Amino acid sequence: MSSPTLHLGQTLRFEGDPFVLGPEAAVHEQRGAVLVADGRIADVGTAEALTARHPQAARVDHGAGLILPGFIDAHAHYPQTAMIASWGKRLIDWLNSYTFPEEMRFADPAYAAEISGRYLDILLANGTTSVCSYCTIHPGSVEALFTAAEARGMRVFAGKTCMDRPGTTPDGLRDTAQSAYDDSKTLLTRWHRRGRASYVITPRFSPTSTPEQLEVLGALWAEHPDCLMQTHLSEQTDEIAWVKSLYPQARDYLDTYEVYGLLGERGLYGHAIHLEPREKDRLREVGAALIHCPTSNTFIGSGLFDMAGLKATGLSVGLATDTGGGSSFSMLRTMAAAYEIGQLRGTPLHPSQLIWLATQGSAQALHAADRIGDLAVGMEADLTVLDLASTPAIAQRSAVAQDLWEALFPTIMMGDDRAIAATVVAGRMVQG
């Protein structure tokens, strides 16, 4: 058993969804504390109360630092790490020009291991403690990510990306319906619920899978309904037209998943910008989650996600970088982009909503809110501590703030890895 450690600083947690309850859903302690023991949160409250209750605990005083749950990236492609910020393409050309050639390199287990470690270390430097990632068609790419995460003690959700359709996938980056099922089942059996690993069934998206592959992956999900399933949905208008040409009998894009058993409560649908009314209704009816990737949506020119409208109808939404599809590994930058997209739609997001999306909101989307995303007793002790004066530009603005939200918002809009004063994973300080 590890010795209890008391983390002191400002604390921020949520007792509900600020999209429903407003900023009052947040609980802020100007001088708060979080007690960590054996990888979990053992106590939360004011610094005065916790120092009195736990006088023997070791102390880490973060000063005016803001202690939050660790950030959670709900949709990422770790194999795109090395080609992030590649210039000037729309989705389909971008995949063919940059992503697919890079993903072919993951046939080499040594390369997969190198990028896995690099990627997770970049996340930790940016205060991200959990991620849900696509891998490549290569089983070794999944092994590499889970192995690297296990070494760092991180909670990671991931799966082998499945894609078998000739003509839409390049030679050298194509599996089959049978190998997708077999490989996924083998990896699932090996890794799902091993430590902090969760396996995610992962058809890339319906244009790169044959109906036969979607059908067997739907069958695999039915056999393992406690797994998450992740894919892409309605990211760009030309992509939707492409899907219609490949699946002419489908009612809409979502139907290409629904008819093969790939629509469900534990489904994660990335992007979901250009949804039809039927799609919104069905996603809400089954309790599926949409994953907003704002830096990606602007970087690749996909469109403006309707956060306010979709949340108002009761849909679950997580927040994500999308890795190379986006332009930053930082969830702070991702929050800033979500705010900017909200502004363009005339529905700006409050800082409380942005922080909630990057923590508890993403945890709920991943069906992991009982373990991560909150500062509460019994939760896994993943913490991020923000320096609200990390640069001169941010410091001069936060110095005249009238409340927490005014002090925090400049870090959301202008912060980067310099704003991460500390990162704690399963109770262990890994940054700061």
N, C-alpha and C positions, 0 to 999 in steps of 0.2 A: 504493500500500500504506500502511496506517495504522501508526503507531508502536505497538509492543507496550505493553500496560498491565498492571501487576500489581495485582490486587485482593487485599488482605490482610484477614484476619479469621478468625473461626471458619468452618469449612467442613463441609458435610454432604452426603454422596452415598450411593448404595446400590449394592451389588454383588449384589443379588437382591431377591426379593419378600419383605417382612417378614411377609406372611400365611403364607408357607411356611417361611421361615428364622427368623422372630422378629426382635427388634430387632438381633440380631447381623448382619443384612443391611446395617446402616448403618455407614458409615465416617465418623467424626467427628474432625476435627483442631481442637484447642483454639486453635492458632495456625497456620492454614493459608493457602493462597494459590491463586489462579487467574490464569493468564496468558492474556490475550486479545490476539489479533492478527488483523487482517483479518476481523473479524466472527465468529471462531471461537475455541474454547478451544484454546490451544496447549500448555499444561502445567498440571498440577495436583499439589499435594503440600503439604509443610510450608512455612511461610513461610521458614524458615532455608534449606531446600534451594533454593527457587525464587529467593530474592534472591541466592543465590550463583551460580546458573546464569544468571540474567538481570540482571546488574548495571546494564545500560543502560536497562532498561525503566522507563517512568513508573510511579509508584506511587499507588494510592488506598488509603489505610488506613482500613478501616471499624471499627477498634478491636475491641470485643467483639461487633460485629454478626455475625449468622449468615448466611453466604453459601449460598444454595440455587439450584438451577435455577429459572428463572422459572415461576410458577404457570401451569397449563394448564386452561382451562375447557372441558370437553368437550361441553357442550350448552347453548346459549344462544339467545335470541331478541332480537337487538339492537334490532328495531323496538319492543320493549316498554319501552325505556329510560325514556321520559317518563311511563309509567303504572305504574311499579313501585310496590308497596305500595298497591294499590287494594283497598278494603275489601270483605270479607264475601261472597264467592261461591264456589260449587263450580265445578268445571272448566268444564262446558258453559255455565252462566250467565255465568261469568267471561269466557270467550271472547267471548260475544255482547255483554256489557255494556261491556267494556273493550278487549280485544285487537283484535277485528275493526274497531271504529270507528277506533282508533289506526292500524292497519295501512293503512286506506284513505288516510291522509294521505301515504303513501309513493308515491303516484302523482305527487307533486310532487318532481322531482329535487333541488330546493334543500332541501326538508325532509329528504329522505333523506341528503343530504350533511351537513347540520347535525347530525342525530342520530348518523350514523356517526362523525364526528369527536368529538362529545361522549362517545359510548359508549367508544371506544377510549382516550380520555384518562382516563376514569374507571377503566378496567381497569388502565392503567399506574400510576395513583396507588395502586391496590390490589395491585400486584406481579404482576398477570396479564400475561404477555407473549404468550400464544397463546390463541386461542379458536376453537371450532367453532360457527358460528352459522347459524340459519335467517334468511332475509331475508323478503320478502313476495312476492306473486305478480308484482310489478312488476320487470322486468329492471333498471330503474334503481336499485332498492334494493341489488342485488348489485353493480352497477358502483360505487355510492357506497362500500360497505364495503370492497371490494378496493382502490379508489383511496385511501381514507383509510389503510388498513393499509400500502399500498405507500409512502405518504409518511412513515410512521412506522417503516418497516423491520420490521414485525411479521409473523410467520407466522400466517396466518389461513386457516381452512377454512370455506367457506360455499357456499350455494346458494339458488337461487330456490325459495321455498315453492310447492308445486303443490297446488291444491284446486279441484275443478270440479263437485262434486255439488250440484245444486239442492236447496234445502230444508235443507241443513246448512251452507251458506255464503251469506253475504249478497250481494245485488246490489252490484256495485262491487268485489267482492273474490273474483272467480271467474274462472279461466281455462278452457281446454278441454283435452281429452286432446292434441290436436294442438299447441296453442300451448305447453303444458307441455313437450312433447318438443322442439319447435323452439327455444323460448327457452332451455331448459336446454342444448341442444346448442350453440347459438351462444355462450352464456356460458362453457360448458366449453371450447370451442375457443379463446376469447379469453383466459381466465384460468388454466386449469389448468396448474400447474407454471410459471407466469410469476413469476419471482422467488420469493417466499415464499408465494405463493397456491396453494391447492388447492381445486378445485371439488368440491362434495358434492351428489349427486343427492338431492332433498329433497321427497318426498311428505309433507305435514304429518302426516296419519295416515289410516287407511283410512276412517273415517266421513266425511271431507271430500273423498274422491276416489271417482270412479266406477271400476268394474272396468276400463273402457277406459283410464282414465288410469294406473292402477296397472300395467296391462299394458305400455303404451308406455314407462313409466319403467323397468320391469324390462328391456325391450328395450334402452333406452339404457344401462343399467348393464352389460348383457351386451356391448355394443359398446365400453364403456370400463371394463373390470374393475379398472383401477388406481385408479379413483375410489372414494371412500367414498360410502355411502348412509346417510342419517339419517332417522329417523322416531320415532314414539311408540308405546309398547306397554304395555297393561295398567296405566294410571295410576290409574284409579278403578273401583270396582265398577259404578257406574251407566254409565260409559263402556263397559265390557265388555258389559253388557246391550244397550247401543245398537248396538255392533258386531254382536252376534248377530242383532239385528233387521234390520240392513242386509245382512248376509251369512249368511243362514240355512243355507247349505250348508257353511259353514266348520267345520272340526273345532274350532277355537279362534281366538283373536285372531291369533296368529302366522300361522295358516294363511291369513289374508286377505292377507298379504304373500308367503308361501311359494309359493302357487299362481301368482303373477304374476311370479316371478323376483326378488323383493325380500327374499330371505333369503340371506345369504352371509357369508363371512369378513370382509369389509370393511364389514359393516353395523353401524350404531350404533343401539341401541334404547333410547330415553329412558324412564326411570322403571322399568318392568318390575317392579312391586311385587306384583301378584296373578297370578303365573304358574302355569299348569297343569304337571303333571309332563312331559307330552309337549313342551311349549314349552321347558322347561329342557333336556331331552335334545337337542332339535334345535338350540337355540342353541349348546350345548356342542359338538355334533358338527360343526357348520360353522365353529366358531371365532369366532362373532360376539361383539360387545362390548355390555355393558349399561352405561348411564350413570346413575349415582345422583345425584339432584337433591334433597338432603335439606331445604333450606330451603323449596323448593317443595312437597315432600310434606307438610310440616307446615302451611305457610301456607294451602294450598288443601284441606287435610284429606284427602289421598289415601291415606295408610297408611304402614306401616313397612317399608322395604326390608330384605330379608334378606341383608345384606352377608356375614356370617360363613358362612351356609349356602351361598350362591351361589359365593363364593370357594373354599370347601372342595371344591366339585365341579369346580373348574378353570375356571370362567367368568372371562373378562376383564371388568374393571369400571373405568370412569373416573368422575371426580367433576365436578360442574357446578353452576352457580348457577341455571340456567334463566331468568335475568334476571327479567322482570316476574312470572313464575309463582312465583319465589322472592321473598325479601325483602331481598336484599343483593347487591351486586356483588362482595363480598369472598370470596375463597377461604378466608380464615381463618375467617370466619363460617360458610362452607359446611362446613369441617372440623369446627367445633364442633357444628353440627347433625347431622353424620354420627355424631359421638360420642354425642350425646344419643339418637339413634334406636337406636344399638347398645345403649345402656343400657336403653332401653325393651324391647328384645328379649332382654335378658339376655346380650348378647355385646358388651361395650364394646371399642372399638378403641384400640389403643396409639398414642401420638403418632407413632411411626415409621410405622405403617400410614397414618395420616392424611396426613402429609407425602408419603409415597410415592404415595398416591392422587392428590394434587393436582399431582404432577410426573411421575414415571416411569410410574405407573399410567395416567394419562390419555394420556400419550404413546404407550404401548403400545396402548391402545384405539383411538387415531387412526392406528395404523401409522406413527408418526413417531418411534419411540424411537431410531432411528439418527441423528436430527437434533436433537431437543429432549428436555428432561426429565431430563438427567443432567449432572453435572460430570465430563466425560471428554474427553480429547484428541480433537479433530476435531469435537466437537459445536458447533452454533451457539451463540454466546455470548449467551444470554438468562439473566440472573441476577436474583434478588431477594435483597435483604439485609434481614434482620429485626433490628429493635431489640428485644431481649428485656426492655427496661425502659422501654417507650414511654409508660406512664402511671404515676402513683404507685401505683395499685392493683396493676398488673402487676409493677412494680419491687419492691415490698415482698414479693411472693410469690417471685419468681425469685431474690431476694437470699439466700434460705435454702435454695435447691435443692441437693440432694445430687448430682445428675448432670445431663447435658444434657436428658434428657426432662422432668425436673421443672422445669428452667429454661425449656424451650420450651412446655410445656403451658399455662401461664397466657396466653401470647400467642395460642395457638390458640383458647382459650376466650373470651378477653376482648379480643383485638386487633382493630384496624381499620386504616384507612389511615395512622394515626399510627405504626403499627408498621413501616411500609415505609420503611426508612432510605434505600434506593436501589433503582432499577430500571434494568437494563441490557438493551438490545435490540440484538442483532446487534453486540455490542461497544461500543455507544454508550450513555452514561449519559443517561437521559431523565427520571429522578427522582433527587433527592438531591444 
